[in-house]
């Protein structure tokens, strides 16, 4: 197992959490966007986007081989990668009564994005804490490697 495995694992998590924070920021920036994209000739409001993660390829099989005593493995803990950035199609758009809005329907209601600022802030706090935890792990690993180099002198 390479001494840089934990560095690569933390780096992959940092990259994934940074992308998650970017997507959350995009959601927050579009909380009032009533013209997100054109669907069937009509404008649809912005749809909330979500990031899903998955382990990097080979992690489960490596763990299984290691547990079975096989010497064929790339190592434990391959890290994480972004599986997909997908739109939240299950949460409905919010209807707001504003007959003066240019996108209001005949009854005076405007379809607003399905972005909940409170949920986004909670997700952002979670992503930030995960990012900070991985920075701490990365710094601890770096300190251990530096100590090992000092011992080797």
DSSP file (Angstrom, degrees, kcal/mol; ACC not computed):
  #  RESIDUE AA STRUCTURE BP1 BP2  ACC     N-H-->O    O-->H-N    N-H-->O    O-->H-N    TCO  KAPPA ALPHA  PHI   PSI    X-CA   Y-CA   Z-CA
    1    1 A X              0   0    0      0, 0.0    74,-0.1     0, 0.0     2,-0.1   0.000 360.0 360.0 360.0 133.9    0.0    0.0    0.0
    2    2 A X    >   -     0   0    0     72,-0.3     3,-1.4     1,-0.1     4,-0.3  -0.395 360.0-132.5 -73.3 145.4    1.4    3.4   -1.0
    3    3 A X  T 3  S+     0   0    0      1,-0.3     3,-0.3     2,-0.1     4,-0.3   0.670 107.6  60.2 -70.1 -14.6    2.1    6.0    1.7
    4    4 A X  T 3> S+     0   0    0      1,-0.2     4,-2.5     2,-0.1    -1,-0.3   0.374  75.3  97.0 -94.1   4.9    0.3    8.5   -0.5
    5    5 A X  H <> S+     0   0    0     -3,-1.4     4,-2.5     1,-0.2    -1,-0.2   0.930  84.9  46.5 -59.3 -47.2   -3.0    6.6   -0.4
    6    6 A X  H  > S+     0   0    0     -3,-0.3     4,-2.4    -4,-0.3    -1,-0.2   0.846 110.9  53.8 -68.5 -30.8   -4.5    8.6    2.4
    7    7 A X  H  > S+     0   0    0     -4,-0.3     4,-2.4     2,-0.2    -1,-0.2   0.931 111.3  45.3 -64.4 -44.3   -3.4   11.8    0.7
    8    8 A X  H  X S+     0   0    0     -4,-2.5     4,-2.3     2,-0.2    -2,-0.2   0.879 112.3  51.7 -66.6 -37.9   -5.2   10.7   -2.5
    9    9 A X  H  X S+     0   0    0     -4,-2.5     4,-1.9     2,-0.2    71,-0.4   0.938 113.1  43.9 -64.3 -46.9   -8.3    9.7   -0.5
   10   10 A X  H  X S+     0   0    0     -4,-2.4     4,-2.5     1,-0.2    -2,-0.2   0.891 112.3  53.5 -65.1 -39.1   -8.4   13.1    1.3
   11   11 A X  H  X S+     0   0    0     -4,-2.4     4,-2.3     1,-0.2    -1,-0.2   0.899 108.0  49.8 -64.0 -39.7   -7.8   14.9   -2.0
   12   12 A X  H  X S+     0   0    0     -4,-2.3     4,-2.2     1,-0.2    -1,-0.2   0.896 111.7  48.8 -66.3 -37.9  -10.6   13.1   -3.7
   13   13 A X  H  X S+     0   0    0     -4,-1.9     4,-2.6     2,-0.2     5,-0.2   0.889 110.0  51.7 -68.1 -38.4  -13.0   14.0   -0.8
   14   14 A X  H  X S+     0   0    0     -4,-2.5     4,-2.2     2,-0.2    -2,-0.2   0.923 111.1  47.8 -62.0 -44.1  -11.9   17.6   -0.9
   15   15 A X  H  X S+     0   0    0     -4,-2.3     4,-2.0     2,-0.2    -2,-0.2   0.917 113.4  47.5 -63.0 -44.1  -12.6   17.8   -4.6
   16   16 A X  H  X S+     0   0    0     -4,-2.2     4,-2.1     1,-0.2    -2,-0.2   0.915 113.4  46.8 -66.2 -43.4  -16.0   16.2   -4.3
   17   17 A X  H  X S+     0   0    0     -4,-2.6     4,-2.3     2,-0.2    -1,-0.2   0.856 109.5  54.9 -68.8 -33.6  -17.0   18.4   -1.4
   18   18 A X  H  X S+     0   0    0     -4,-2.2     4,-2.0    -5,-0.2    -1,-0.2   0.915 108.9  47.6 -64.6 -42.0  -15.8   21.5   -3.2
   19   19 A X  H  X S+     0   0    0     -4,-2.0     4,-2.4     2,-0.2    -2,-0.2   0.901 109.8  53.6 -64.1 -40.0  -18.0   20.6   -6.2
   20   20 A X  H  X S+     0   0    0     -4,-2.1     4,-2.3     1,-0.2    -2,-0.2   0.914 108.5  49.4 -60.2 -42.7  -20.9   20.0   -3.8
   21   21 A X  H  X S+     0   0    0     -4,-2.3     4,-2.3     1,-0.2    -1,-0.2   0.875 109.7  52.3 -64.3 -36.9  -20.4   23.5   -2.3
   22   22 A X  H  X S+     0   0    0     -4,-2.0     4,-2.0     2,-0.2    -2,-0.2   0.906 110.0  47.9 -64.6 -41.9  -20.4   25.0   -5.8
   23   23 A X  H  X S+     0   0    0     -4,-2.4     4,-2.2     2,-0.2    26,-0.2   0.899 111.3  50.5 -66.9 -40.2  -23.7   23.3   -6.7
   24   24 A X  H  X S+     0   0    0     -4,-2.3     4,-2.4     2,-0.2    -2,-0.2   0.910 109.5  51.6 -62.7 -41.7  -25.3   24.5   -3.5
   25   25 A X  H  X S+     0   0    0     -4,-2.3     4,-2.3     1,-0.2    -2,-0.2   0.888 108.3  51.6 -62.0 -38.9  -24.1   28.0   -4.3
   26   26 A X  H  X S+     0   0    0     -4,-2.0     4,-1.3     2,-0.2    -1,-0.2   0.905 108.6  51.3 -63.3 -41.8  -25.7   27.7   -7.7
   27   27 A X  H  < S+     0   0    0     -4,-2.2     3,-0.4     1,-0.2    -2,-0.2   0.930 111.4  47.2 -59.9 -45.4  -28.9   26.7   -6.1
   28   28 A X  H >< S+     0   0    0     -4,-2.4     3,-1.2     1,-0.2    -2,-0.2   0.878 109.4  53.7 -65.1 -37.9  -28.8   29.6   -3.7
   29   29 A X  H 3< S+     0   0    0     -4,-2.3     3,-0.3     1,-0.3    -1,-0.2   0.776 112.2  45.2 -67.7 -25.3  -28.0   32.0   -6.6
   30   30 A X  T >< S+     0   0    0     -4,-1.3     3,-1.5    -3,-0.4    -1,-0.3   0.091  72.5 118.3-106.1  22.3  -31.1   30.8   -8.6
   31   31 A X  T <  S+     0   0    0     -3,-1.2    82,-0.3     1,-0.3    84,-0.2   0.738  87.6  33.8 -62.6 -22.7  -33.6   30.8   -5.7
   32   32 A X  T 3  S+     0   0    0     -3,-0.3     2,-0.8    -4,-0.1    -1,-0.3   0.198  84.6 125.3-115.9  14.8  -35.7   33.4   -7.6
   33   33 A X    <   +     0   0    0     -3,-1.5    13,-2.1     1,-0.2     3,-0.2  -0.655  28.5 174.7 -82.3 108.6  -35.0   32.3  -11.2
   34   34 A X  S    S+     0   0    0     -2,-0.8     2,-0.5     1,-0.2    -1,-0.2   0.589  72.8  56.1 -90.1 -10.9  -38.4   31.7  -12.9
   35   35 A X        +     0   0    0      1,-0.1    10,-0.2    10,-0.1    -1,-0.2  -0.699  60.7 144.9-122.2  79.4  -36.9   31.0  -16.3
   36   36 A X        -     0   0    0      8,-3.1     2,-0.3    -2,-0.5     9,-0.2   0.946  68.9 -20.7 -81.0 -53.5  -34.5   28.2  -15.8
   37   37 A X  E     -A   44   0A   0      7,-1.3     7,-2.8    -3,-0.2     2,-0.5  -0.989  66.2-100.7-156.5 159.3  -34.8   26.2  -19.1
   38   38 A X  E     +A   43   0A   0     -2,-0.3     2,-0.4     5,-0.2     5,-0.2  -0.695  35.6 178.7 -86.8 127.0  -37.3   25.7  -21.9
   39   39 A X  E >  S-A   42   0A   0      3,-3.3     3,-1.7    -2,-0.5    -2,-0.0  -0.983  71.4 -17.3-131.1 120.1  -39.4   22.6  -21.8
   40   40 A X  T 3  S-     0   0    0     -2,-0.4    -1,-0.1     1,-0.3     3,-0.1   0.862 128.6 -51.7  53.7  40.7  -42.0   21.9  -24.5
   41   41 A X  T 3  S+     0   0    0      1,-0.2     2,-0.4     0, 0.0    -1,-0.3   0.497 121.5  98.5  80.2   3.3  -41.9   25.5  -25.6
   42   42 A X  E <  S-A   39   0A   0     -3,-1.7    -3,-3.3    -5,-0.0     2,-0.3  -0.949  76.5-111.5-125.8 145.8  -42.5   26.9  -22.1
   43   43 A X  E     -A   38   0A   0     -2,-0.4     2,-0.3    -5,-0.2    -5,-0.2  -0.551  30.2-159.7 -73.5 134.3  -40.1   28.3  -19.6
   44   44 A X  E     -A   37   0A   0     -7,-2.8    -8,-3.1    -2,-0.3    -7,-1.3  -0.871  23.6-107.6-108.7 146.6  -39.7   26.2  -16.5
   45   45 A X        -     0   0    0     -2,-0.3   -11,-0.2   -10,-0.2    -8,-0.1  -0.243  51.2 -78.3 -64.3 162.6  -38.3   27.6  -13.2
   46   46 A X        -     0   0    0    -13,-2.1    68,-0.8   -16,-0.2     2,-0.4  -0.374  47.9-139.6 -58.8 136.5  -34.8   26.6  -12.1
   47   47 A X        -     0   0    0     66,-0.2    42,-0.1    -3,-0.1    66,-0.1  -0.871  22.0-106.7-103.2 136.7  -34.7   23.1  -10.6
   48   48 A X        -     0   0    0     -2,-0.4    40,-3.3    40,-0.3     2,-0.4  -0.305  34.4-142.3 -57.1 137.8  -32.6   22.4   -7.5
   49   49 A X  E     -B   87   0B   0    -26,-0.2     2,-0.3    38,-0.2    38,-0.2  -0.839  14.1-164.7-107.2 145.8  -29.5   20.4   -8.3
   50   50 A X  E     -B   86   0B   0     36,-3.0    36,-2.5    -2,-0.4     2,-0.4  -0.962  11.7-139.3-130.4 146.1  -28.1   17.7   -6.1
   51   51 A X  E     -B   85   0B   0     -2,-0.3     2,-0.4    34,-0.2    34,-0.2  -0.878  15.1-164.5-104.9 133.5  -24.7   16.0   -6.0
   52   52 A X  E     -B   84   0B   0     32,-2.6    31,-2.9    -2,-0.4    32,-1.4  -0.958   6.6-155.2-119.0 141.8  -24.4   12.2   -5.4
   53   53 A X  E     -B   82   0B   0     -2,-0.4     2,-0.3    29,-0.3    29,-0.2  -0.682  10.6-177.2-109.5 161.3  -21.1   10.5   -4.5
   54   54 A X  E     -B   81   0B   0     27,-2.3    27,-2.6    -2,-0.2     3,-0.1  -0.977  36.6 -93.1-150.1 155.9  -19.9    7.0   -4.9
   55   55 A X  E     -B   80   0B   0     -2,-0.3    25,-0.3    25,-0.2     3,-0.1  -0.359  52.6 -96.5 -65.3 150.6  -16.7    5.2   -3.9
   56   56 A X    >   -     0   0    0     23,-2.0     3,-1.5     1,-0.1    22,-0.2  -0.336  57.3 -78.2 -64.4 153.1  -14.0    5.1   -6.5
   57   57 A X  T 3  S+     0   0    0      1,-0.2    -1,-0.1     2,-0.1    -3,-0.0  -0.161 113.0  23.6 -55.0 140.2  -13.8    2.0   -8.6
   58   58 A X  T 3> S+     0   0    0     -3,-0.1     4,-2.4    15,-0.0    -1,-0.2   0.291  82.6 113.8  94.0 -10.5  -12.3   -1.1   -7.0
   59   59 A X  H <> S+     0   0    0     -3,-1.5     4,-2.4     2,-0.2     5,-0.2   0.952  80.7  42.2 -63.8 -49.2  -12.7   -0.2   -3.4
   60   60 A X  H  > S+     0   0    0      1,-0.2     4,-2.6     2,-0.2    -1,-0.2   0.939 116.8  47.1 -63.7 -46.3  -15.2   -3.0   -2.5
   61   61 A X  H  > S+     0   0    0      1,-0.2     4,-2.7     2,-0.2    -1,-0.2   0.872 111.5  52.2 -65.1 -34.7  -13.3   -5.7   -4.5
   62   62 A X  H  X S+     0   0    0     -4,-2.4     4,-2.4     2,-0.2    -1,-0.2   0.920 110.8  47.0 -64.9 -42.9  -10.0   -4.6   -3.0
   63   63 A X  H  X S+     0   0    0     -4,-2.4     4,-2.6    -5,-0.2    -2,-0.2   0.908 113.0  49.7 -64.3 -41.0  -11.5   -4.9    0.5
   64   64 A X  H  X S+     0   0    0     -4,-2.6     4,-2.0     2,-0.2     6,-0.2   0.933 112.0  47.1 -63.6 -46.5  -13.0   -8.3   -0.3
   65   65 A X  H  <>S+     0   0    0     -4,-2.7     5,-2.6     1,-0.2     4,-0.3   0.900 112.9  49.8 -61.6 -40.4   -9.7   -9.5   -1.7
   66   66 A X  H ><5S+     0   0    0     -4,-2.4     3,-1.1     1,-0.2    -2,-0.2   0.916 110.8  49.0 -64.1 -43.6   -7.8   -8.2    1.3
   67   67 A X  H 3<5S+     0   0    0     -4,-2.6    -1,-0.2     1,-0.3    -2,-0.2   0.823 109.8  52.2 -66.1 -30.9  -10.3   -9.9    3.7
   68   68 A X  T 3<5S-     0   0    0     -4,-2.0    -1,-0.3    -5,-0.2    -2,-0.2   0.454 119.5-110.1 -85.8   0.0   -9.9  -13.2    1.8
   69   69 A X  T < 5 +     0   0    0     -3,-1.1    -3,-0.2    -4,-0.3     2,-0.2   0.576  65.7 150.4  86.4   8.8   -6.2  -13.0    2.1
   70   70 A X      < -     0   0    0     -5,-2.6    -1,-0.3    -6,-0.2    -2,-0.1  -0.495  43.1-149.1 -75.3 144.0   -5.5  -12.4   -1.5
   71   71 A X  S    S+     0   0    0     -2,-0.2     2,-1.1     1,-0.1    -1,-0.1   0.449  73.5  98.2 -90.2  -0.2   -2.4  -10.4   -2.4
   72   72 A X        +     0   0    0     -7,-0.1     2,-0.3     2,-0.0    -2,-0.1  -0.752  54.0 110.9 -92.9  97.2   -4.1   -8.9   -5.5
   73   73 A X        -     0   0    0     -2,-1.1     3,-0.1    -8,-0.1   -11,-0.1  -0.973  61.5-139.0-160.1 154.0   -5.3   -5.5   -4.4
   74   74 A X        -     0   0    0      1,-0.4   -72,-0.3    -2,-0.3     2,-0.2   0.590  69.9 -81.0 -90.1 -11.8   -4.6   -1.9   -5.2
   75   75 A X        -     0   0    0    -74,-0.1     2,-0.4   -16,-0.1    -1,-0.4  -0.659  48.3 -69.4 132.5 169.3   -5.0   -0.8   -1.6
   76   76 A X  S    S+     0   0    0     -2,-0.2   -17,-0.1     1,-0.2   -16,-0.1  -0.789 102.3  21.6 -98.4 137.5   -7.7    0.1    0.9
   77   77 A X        -     0   0    0     -2,-0.4    -1,-0.2   -18,-0.2   -68,-0.1   0.986  55.4-176.0  74.6  80.0   -9.6    3.3    0.6
   78   78 A X        -     0   0    0      1,-0.3     2,-0.2   -22,-0.2   -21,-0.1   0.579  41.6-123.2 -83.6 -10.3   -9.6    4.5   -3.0
   79   79 A X        -     0   0    0    -23,-0.1   -23,-2.0   -67,-0.1     2,-0.3  -0.626  29.2 -66.1 103.5-163.1  -11.5    7.6   -2.2
   80   80 A X  E     -B   55   0B   0    -71,-0.4     2,-0.3   -25,-0.3   -25,-0.2  -0.906  36.0-169.9-131.2 154.5  -14.7    9.1   -3.5
   81   81 A X  E     -B   54   0B   0    -27,-2.6   -27,-2.3    -2,-0.3     2,-0.5  -0.970  35.6 -96.1-141.4 159.6  -15.9   10.5   -6.7
   82   82 A X  E     -B   53   0B   0     -2,-0.3   -29,-0.3   -29,-0.2     3,-0.1  -0.643  30.8-171.6 -76.9 123.0  -19.0   12.4   -7.9
   83   83 A X  E     -     0   0B   0    -31,-2.9     2,-0.3    -2,-0.5   -30,-0.2   0.906  62.0 -26.9 -80.0 -46.0  -21.4   10.0   -9.4
   84   84 A X  E     -B   52   0B   0    -32,-1.4   -32,-2.6     2,-0.1     2,-0.6  -0.986  40.1-135.2-165.3 154.9  -23.9   12.6  -10.8
   85   85 A X  E     +B   51   0B   0     -2,-0.3     2,-0.3   -34,-0.2   -34,-0.2  -0.975  43.6 176.0-114.0 111.5  -25.3   16.1  -10.6
   86   86 A X  E     -B   50   0B   0    -36,-2.5   -36,-3.0    -2,-0.6     2,-0.2  -0.834  30.6-111.7-122.7 155.9  -29.0   15.6  -11.0
   87   87 A X  E     -B   49   0B   0     -2,-0.3     2,-1.2   -38,-0.2   -38,-0.2  -0.594  30.6-116.8 -83.9 144.7  -32.0   17.8  -10.8
   88   88 A X        +     0   0    0    -40,-3.3   -40,-0.3    -2,-0.2    26,-0.1  -0.700  43.2 164.6 -80.7  98.3  -34.6   17.4   -8.0
   89   89 A X        +     0   0    0     -2,-1.2    -1,-0.2     1,-0.1    -2,-0.0   0.536  65.2  63.4 -93.8  -8.1  -37.6   16.4  -10.0
   90   90 A X  S    S+     0   0    0     -3,-0.1     2,-0.5     2,-0.1    -1,-0.1   0.834  84.5  77.3 -86.8 -34.4  -39.6   15.1   -6.9
   91   91 A X  S    S-     0   0    0    -43,-0.1   -43,-0.1    23,-0.1    23,-0.1  -0.654  84.0-129.9 -79.1 124.7  -39.9   18.4   -5.0
   92   92 A X        -     0   0    0     -2,-0.5    -2,-0.1     1,-0.1     2,-0.1  -0.282  23.1 -98.8 -72.9 159.1  -42.7   20.5   -6.7
   93   93 A X        -     0   0    0      1,-0.1     2,-0.3    21,-0.1    20,-0.2  -0.386  40.6-111.9 -68.4 154.1  -42.2   24.1   -7.7
   94   94 A X  E     -C  112   0C   0     18,-1.6    18,-3.7    19,-0.3     2,-0.6  -0.706  22.0-139.7 -89.1 141.4  -43.6   26.7   -5.2
   95   95 A X  E     -C  111   0C   0     -2,-0.3     2,-0.4    16,-0.2    16,-0.2  -0.904  21.1-175.0-102.9 124.7  -46.6   28.8   -6.3
   96   96 A X  E     -C  110   0C   0     14,-2.5    14,-3.0    -2,-0.6     2,-0.8  -0.970  25.8-126.6-121.3 132.1  -46.5   32.4   -5.3
   97   97 A X  E     +C  109   0C   0     -2,-0.4    12,-0.2    12,-0.2     2,-0.1  -0.680  53.2 136.1 -81.2 112.0  -49.3   34.8   -5.9
   98   98 A X    >   -     0   0    0     10,-2.7     3,-1.8    -2,-0.8     6,-0.1  -0.594  25.4-178.9-155.1  84.4  -47.9   37.8   -7.8
   99   99 A X  T 3  S+     0   0    0      1,-0.3     5,-0.1     8,-0.1     9,-0.1   0.681  82.4  60.8 -65.3 -16.3  -50.2   39.0  -10.6
  100  100 A X  T 3  S+     0   0    0      8,-0.1    -1,-0.3     3,-0.1     2,-0.2   0.597  79.7 105.5 -84.9 -10.5  -47.7   41.7  -11.6
  101  101 A X  S X  S-     0   0    0     -3,-1.8     3,-1.7     7,-0.2    -3,-0.1  -0.474  75.4-131.6 -71.1 138.3  -44.9   39.2  -12.3
  102  102 A X  T 3  S+     0   0    0      1,-0.3    -1,-0.1    -2,-0.2    -3,-0.0   0.736 106.9  50.5 -63.3 -21.0  -44.2   38.8  -16.1
  103  103 A X  T 3  S+     0   0    0      5,-0.1     8,-0.4     8,-0.0    -1,-0.3   0.244  82.0 126.7-100.2  13.2  -44.3   35.0  -15.6
  104  104 A X    <   -     0   0    0     -3,-1.7     6,-0.2     6,-0.1    -5,-0.1  -0.413  55.0-131.0 -70.6 145.3  -47.6   34.9  -13.7
  105  105 A X    >   -     0   0    0      4,-2.7     3,-1.6    -2,-0.1    -1,-0.1  -0.123  40.8 -78.4 -82.9-171.8  -50.3   32.5  -15.1
  106  106 A X  T 3  S+     0   0    0      1,-0.3    -2,-0.1     2,-0.1    -1,-0.1   0.805 132.7  50.6 -61.4 -30.8  -53.9   33.5  -15.7
  107  107 A X  T 3  S-     0   0    0      2,-0.1    -1,-0.3     1,-0.0    -8,-0.1   0.511 121.4-105.6 -85.5  -5.0  -54.8   33.2  -12.0
  108  108 A X  S <  S+     0   0    0     -3,-1.6   -10,-2.7     1,-0.3     2,-0.3   0.565  75.8 134.3  93.4  10.3  -51.8   35.4  -11.0
  109  109 A X  E     -C   97   0C   0    -12,-0.2    -4,-2.7   -10,-0.1     2,-0.4  -0.745  40.1-154.8 -97.7 142.5  -49.6   32.7   -9.6
  110  110 A X  E     -C   96   0C   0    -14,-3.0   -14,-2.5    -2,-0.3     2,-0.6  -0.944  16.7-129.3-113.8 133.0  -45.9   32.3  -10.5
  111  111 A X  E     -C   95   0C   0     -2,-0.4     2,-0.3    -8,-0.4   -16,-0.2  -0.731  30.5-165.5 -80.4 122.5  -44.0   29.0  -10.4
  112  112 A X  E     -C   94   0C   0    -18,-3.7   -18,-1.6    -2,-0.6   -67,-0.1  -0.736  29.8 -83.0-106.4 157.1  -40.9   29.5   -8.3
  113  113 A X        -     0   0    0    -82,-0.3   -19,-0.3    -2,-0.3   -66,-0.2  -0.101  33.8-119.5 -56.2 156.1  -37.9   27.2   -8.1
  114  114 A X  S    S+     0   0    0    -68,-0.8     2,-0.5   -21,-0.1    -1,-0.1  -0.057  71.9 128.0 -88.0  33.3  -38.0   24.2   -5.7
  115  115 A X        -     0   0    0    -84,-0.2     2,-0.7   -69,-0.2     3,-0.1  -0.815  44.8-160.9 -94.1 124.4  -35.0   25.6   -3.9
  116  116 A X     >  -     0   0    0     -2,-0.5     4,-2.4     1,-0.1     3,-0.3  -0.920   7.0-155.0-104.3 109.7  -35.4   25.9   -0.1
  117  117 A X  H  > S+     0   0    0     -2,-0.7     4,-2.2     1,-0.2     5,-0.2   0.832  93.3  54.1 -56.3 -34.3  -32.8   28.3    1.3
  118  118 A X  H  > S+     0   0    0      2,-0.2     4,-2.1     1,-0.2    -1,-0.2   0.935 109.7  46.3 -65.4 -45.5  -32.8   26.7    4.7
  119  119 A X  H  > S+     0   0    0     -3,-0.3     4,-2.6     1,-0.2    -2,-0.2   0.903 112.3  51.7 -62.0 -41.0  -32.2   23.2    3.3
  120  120 A X  H  X S+     0   0    0     -4,-2.4     4,-2.5     1,-0.2    -1,-0.2   0.895 108.6  50.4 -64.4 -39.8  -29.4   24.6    1.1
  121  121 A X  H  X S+     0   0    0     -4,-2.2     4,-2.4    -5,-0.2    -1,-0.2   0.892 110.9  49.0 -66.3 -38.7  -27.7   26.3    4.1
  122  122 A X  H  X S+     0   0    0     -4,-2.1     4,-2.2     2,-0.2    -2,-0.2   0.927 112.8  47.5 -64.9 -44.3  -27.8   23.1    6.1
  123  123 A X  H  X S+     0   0    0     -4,-2.6     4,-2.6     1,-0.2    -2,-0.2   0.886 111.4  51.7 -62.4 -38.7  -26.3   21.2    3.2
  124  124 A X  H  X S+     0   0    0     -4,-2.5     4,-2.6     2,-0.2    -2,-0.2   0.904 109.2  49.4 -65.8 -41.3  -23.7   23.9    2.8
  125  125 A X  H  X S+     0   0    0     -4,-2.4     4,-2.3     2,-0.2    -2,-0.2   0.906 112.2  49.0 -63.0 -40.8  -22.8   23.6    6.5
  126  126 A X  H  X S+     0   0    0     -4,-2.2     4,-2.2     2,-0.2    -2,-0.2   0.922 112.9  46.4 -63.6 -45.2  -22.5   19.9    6.1
  127  127 A X  H  X S+     0   0    0     -4,-2.6     4,-2.5     2,-0.2    -2,-0.2   0.897 112.2  51.2 -64.8 -40.3  -20.3   20.1    3.1
  128  128 A X  H  X S+     0   0    0     -4,-2.6     4,-2.7     2,-0.2    -2,-0.2   0.913 110.7  48.0 -64.0 -42.9  -18.1   22.8    4.7
  129  129 A X  H  X S+     0   0    0     -4,-2.3     4,-2.4     2,-0.2    -1,-0.2   0.891 111.8  49.6 -66.6 -38.8  -17.6   20.6    7.8
  130  130 A X  H  X S+     0   0    0     -4,-2.2     4,-2.1     2,-0.2    -2,-0.2   0.910 111.7  49.4 -63.7 -41.4  -16.8   17.6    5.7
  131  131 A X  H  X S+     0   0    0     -4,-2.5     4,-2.0     2,-0.2    -2,-0.2   0.939 111.8  48.0 -62.0 -47.5  -14.3   19.7    3.7
  132  132 A X  H  X S+     0   0    0     -4,-2.7     4,-2.2     1,-0.2    -2,-0.2   0.882 109.5  53.2 -62.6 -39.1  -12.7   21.0    6.9
  133  133 A X  H  X S+     0   0    0     -4,-2.4     4,-2.2     1,-0.2    -1,-0.2   0.899 109.5  48.5 -62.9 -39.9  -12.5   17.5    8.4
  134  134 A X  H  X S+     0   0    0     -4,-2.1     4,-2.5     2,-0.2    -1,-0.2   0.844 108.4  53.6 -69.9 -32.8  -10.7   16.3    5.2
  135  135 A X  H  X S+     0   0    0     -4,-2.0     4,-2.7     2,-0.2    -2,-0.2   0.912 108.8  50.4 -64.0 -41.4   -8.3   19.3    5.4
  136  136 A X  H  X S+     0   0    0     -4,-2.2     4,-2.4     2,-0.2    -2,-0.2   0.918 111.5  47.3 -62.1 -44.3   -7.5   18.2    9.0
  137  137 A X  H  X S+     0   0    0     -4,-2.2     4,-2.5     2,-0.2    -2,-0.2   0.914 112.1  50.7 -62.5 -43.2   -6.8   14.7    7.9
  138  138 A X  H  X S+     0   0    0     -4,-2.5     4,-2.4     1,-0.2    -2,-0.2   0.915 111.7  46.9 -61.9 -44.0   -4.7   15.9    5.1
  139  139 A X  H  X S+     0   0    0     -4,-2.7     4,-2.4     2,-0.2    -1,-0.2   0.881 111.7  50.8 -66.7 -38.0   -2.6   18.1    7.4
  140  140 A X  H  X S+     0   0    0     -4,-2.4     4,-2.2     2,-0.2    -2,-0.2   0.913 111.7  48.0 -64.5 -42.0   -2.2   15.3   10.0
  141  141 A X  H  X S+     0   0    0     -4,-2.5     4,-2.4     2,-0.2    -2,-0.2   0.919 111.2  50.4 -63.6 -43.5   -1.0   13.0    7.2
  142  142 A X  H  X S+     0   0    0     -4,-2.4     4,-2.4     1,-0.2    -2,-0.2   0.906 109.6  51.0 -61.3 -41.7    1.4   15.6    6.0
  143  143 A X  H  X S+     0   0    0     -4,-2.4     4,-2.3     1,-0.2    -1,-0.2   0.895 110.1  49.8 -63.0 -40.5    2.8   16.2    9.5
  144  144 A X  H  X S+     0   0    0     -4,-2.2     4,-2.3     2,-0.2    -2,-0.2   0.910 110.8  48.9 -65.3 -41.0    3.3   12.4    9.9
  145  145 A X  H  X S+     0   0    0     -4,-2.4     4,-2.0     2,-0.2    -2,-0.2   0.900 111.2  50.0 -65.3 -39.5    5.1   12.2    6.6
  146  146 A X  H  X S+     0   0    0     -4,-2.4     4,-2.0     2,-0.2    -2,-0.2   0.895 110.5  50.4 -64.6 -39.2    7.3   15.2    7.5
  147  147 A X  H  X S+     0   0    0     -4,-2.3     4,-2.2     1,-0.2    -2,-0.2   0.894 108.7  52.1 -64.8 -39.6    8.1   13.5   10.9
  148  148 A X  H  X S+     0   0    0     -4,-2.3     4,-1.7     1,-0.2    -1,-0.2   0.881 108.9  50.4 -64.1 -37.5    9.1   10.3    9.1
  149  149 A X  H  X S+     0   0    0     -4,-2.0     4,-0.5     2,-0.2    -1,-0.2   0.884 109.5  50.9 -67.3 -37.0   11.4   12.3    6.8
  150  150 A X  H >< S+     0   0    0     -4,-2.0     3,-0.9     1,-0.2    -2,-0.2   0.889 109.3  50.7 -65.9 -38.8   13.0   13.9    9.9
  151  151 A X  H 3< S+     0   0    0     -4,-2.2    -1,-0.2     1,-0.2    -2,-0.2   0.864 105.6  57.4 -65.8 -35.2   13.5   10.5   11.5
  152  152 A X  H 3<        0   0    0     -4,-1.7    -1,-0.2     1,-0.2    -2,-0.2   0.609 360.0 360.0 -72.2 -12.4   15.2    9.3    8.3
  153  153 A X    <<        0   0    0     -3,-0.9    -1,-0.2    -4,-0.5    -2,-0.1   0.504 360.0 360.0 -70.8 360.0   17.8   12.0    8.4
